[in-house]
Amino acid sequence: MSGQPFTHPDQGRRYRPSVFPVAPTIAVGEIERQRSRMRVDDDDRPAQSKLGGIQPVSEAVRPADKSGATPTEPPTRVVAIGISTGGPNALQYLLSQLPGDFPGTILIVQHMPVGFTDMFARRLDELCAIRVKEAVSGDLLIAGRALVCPGDRHMKVKRLPLGEVAVLSDEARVNGHRPSVDILFRSLAEEFGSRGIAVLMTGMGEDGAAGMGTVRSAGGVTIAQSEDSCVVFGMPKAAIERGFATRVVALEALANTLQAQCGQEPGKGGKAARAGKQ
């Protein structure tokens, strides 16, 4: 890490991972600290975070009124994110940069123990313009919403006659993990092909690397977080070394990349679409 500040492409402010103020109330940093005290598996040991906290959400994407009906528009593309050590702060930063009318849908596998993911998803929902919730089987894949896989469950995507949904299972661990990023990525490739976008972010181990190769073979977009913006450059590195990541993107530019890939002008988003957030 060079120690030099990053400049976010659209917000005229400086991004310095080590000096952000910690968010109030149930801080995502506290989730990360408690998670680090629990040994999940050999590939998910605690590491010192490069993200000491998170910048406040910009006014351009700050959540508006949460009352009203939840939009149910089908997504333009399906974004699957795999992440581990350093994930809570990185996810808060990424999701808080997306506008409420983001046209894609997002599914997240964060290596996290049982009992933490619901609190984590609720906290993200409070801070982000898009809607965020812990996934349950049968949740529709809708634009402008992120689903966080519960701890100790696997998550897949499925195309059904009545809609595209998330499906949870209690299948055996894969690569020592449940949830496993590989499980999510393989289902993304099988069900959505070129509509799929697989993203590997900060984390130890190799979970998700093989699945990312499946997504690439199916014609989907594959993105790895850059080394200098990762807390631990394990999972992204494994995909890059195998030639499965077609793009390497820094954390501060990832939201713009996802907007562009999902058909939305980077840095743009209508406030009216956020007024109905629930």
ABEGO torsion letter per residue (X at the ends): XAGBBBBBAAAGBBBBAAABBBBBEBBAAAAAAAAAABBABAAABBBBBABABBBBBBAAABBBBABEBBBABBBABBBBBBBBBGAAAAAAAAAAABBAABABBBBBBBBBBBGAAAAAAAAAAAABABBBBBBBBGBBBBBGBBBBBBBGBBBBBBBBAAEBBBBBBABBBBGGBOBBAAAAAAAAAAAAEAABBBBBBBEBEABGAAAAAAAAAAGBBBBBBBAAABABBAAAAAAAAAGABABBBBAAAAAAAAAAAAGBBBGBEBAAAAAABX
